[in-house]
Amino acid sequence: MNNLFRHTYLKINLDNLIHNINEIKNYISKDVTIGTVLKADAYGHGAKEIAKALFENDITYFLVSTLLEGLELKKSNENYNVFIMGHTPDEYLEEIVKNDLISTIFTVDQGIILNDLAKKYKKTIKVHIKIDTGFNRLGMKVNDNTIKNIKEINQLPNIEMEGIFSHLALKNKEFDTIQFNKLKKLINSLKEEEIYFKYNHICDSISTVLYPDFQMDMVRVGAIIYGLESEEKGVLDIKQVMSFHSKFSYIREIKKGESISYGMRWTAKRDSIIGTLPFGYADGYPRNMYQKGYISINKKQAPIVGVICMDQCMVDLTDIENFNKNDEVTIFSDGSNNSISIDDLANLASTNKNDIVSRFTKRVPRIYIKNNEVYNIKNELV
């Protein structure tokens, strides 16, 4: 693996990814389309490689948040159906049309601009209408003008209203049901106006599992395909896809009373063995794991000591037996071999799992595992 160029890397297990997709396929109805969420570089897993693996397993509908993310995927394979769930500013809508992306819209004005651009390029552009059912982030409010506005968009000749959707706040089942029913009532009212959509959707990963009756025509699964379970834990046999590893840069002995890193905040209470690892918060590892985090080596845990640096991190190896400088260290994994899981890491860092995995920067190489062996290595900086 000479093209890694450093000894800190993420392993992305594509076998686990496909296992998770198959679990979801077996759980939902056969007539429900799986839309896989690849925003934030596929939650840090690498959008292009994740999309390729999914496409090879009959998943063709990919969801992103921004135009740039959509362009990245569409330019890697023009056969992908790429739906931008977030807002695209008016001045960039021409890129939607030129690249045959699927757009979220929630105003008539957006529809008119897209329609005029589609006429210019002699195309028909697919859109999904975003409805705000109580999340209060983006979308049309449901009021006396909503049906009129949607009818006006529907009459635009170069616009195909492929979908209509909303997003659950996931406060509790009572409020989630209010949101679902509000969307459902609007859809039924539109049917009375002979307006139909191929995809009606409201479910993310959590609600796909918790509320089978809410699945409608499409589910938007993100965290769960990467093995990041939360409230739905235990319903599906989901496997974590990402793990984080490194190797030692340096190992030293220090005397009792010597201190480590910025501010000298950790002081050895005994003669100690300290290992320096070449990863830090600039790679995406939470800086606040100082004095809380640990790595695993030879199935044993070694605590992080001293303030975590931008590029380096120190661990106490005093109680670890039979290790050497070239051993692979697990910074996090799935909890096996005494490693810390993403779930536990997120809890210690006072954040959620999605934040942990999506913060990893391009300077961290990704090693892709397929059929239990190294399939590909991606290093975005070279």
QUICORNOR-V761110 format. One record per helix or strand. SS is the DSSP state (alpha for helix, beta for strand). FROM is the first residue (numbers start at 1). LEN is the number of residues. If there is no record, write none. Layout:
# QUICORNOR-V761110
SS_FROM_LEN ; SS_FROM_LEN
This chain:
# QUICORNOR-V761110
alpha_2_3 ; beta_8_6 ; alpha_14_14 ; beta_33_5 ; alpha_39_5 ; alpha_47_9 ; beta_61_4 ; alpha_67_10 ; beta_81_4 ; alpha_90_9 ; beta_102_4 ; alpha_108_13 ; beta_125_8 ; beta_140_2 ; alpha_146_9 ; beta_159_7 ; alpha_173_20 ; beta_199_3 ; beta_203_1 ; alpha_205_6 ; alpha_212_3 ; beta_218_4 ; alpha_223_4 ; beta_233_1 ; beta_236_1 ; beta_242_5 ; beta_248_7 ; beta_259_2 ; alpha_262_3 ; beta_266_2 ; beta_272_6 ; alpha_281_3 ; alpha_287_3 ; beta_294_4 ; beta_300_6 ; beta_313_4 ; beta_329_5 ; alpha_336_3 ; beta_341_1 ; alpha_342_7 ; alpha_353_6 ; beta_365_6 ; beta_373_6
